[in-house]
Amino acid sequence: MTQAQLADKSGVPQTTISGIENDGKIPGYMNAWKLANALGIDMNEFLPREVKN
């Protein structure tokens, strides 16, 4: 899936997805939830260990 396709499916802007993927930015709670739902995975996959605890 491309970033553009994920953006369409999740409602998260492609620029935000690019920042997460390429720059290591940490998504906010809502964006992590939207991306996880679009990908069919657990939201915690997007959050680093420090944020989860």
JOCOR-V577298 format. One record per helix or strand of 3 or more residues. SS is the DSSP state (H for helix, E for strand). FROM is the first residue (numbers start at 1). TO is the last residue. Records with the same first field share a line. If there is no record, write none. Layout:
# JOCOR-V577298
SS = FROM-TO  FROM-TO
This chain:
# JOCOR-V577298
H = 3-10  14-23  29-39  43-46  49-52
